[in-house]
Amino acid sequence: MQNIGKFYRIALLFNANKVYDRQVVEGVGQYLQASQCT
């Protein structure tokens, strides 16, 4: 039971990191597009 909880927490953290990384990449892409337009 304890091992399952540990794995589940790691999976949750990993998924949260993937979403955060995607937002960062999208933000950088938008910033680059905006800086090229001006």
C-alpha positions, -999 to 999 in steps of 0.1 A, spaced: 0 0 0 28 24 9 46 18 -24 15 24 -44 10 58 -27 46 68 -33 43 59 -70 10 77 -73 25 109 -58 55 107 -82 31 103 -111 11 133 -100 42 154 -97 55 143 -131 21 151 -148 21 185 -131 56 192 -143 46 183 -179 17 207 -178 40 234 -163 67 228 -189 41 230 -218 29 264 -204 65 277 -202 73 265 -238 40 282 -250 49 314 -232 84 315 -247 69 309 -281 44 337 -277 72 360 -264 94 352 -294 65 358 -319 57 391 -302 93 403 -301 97 395 -338 66 415 -348 77 447 -332 
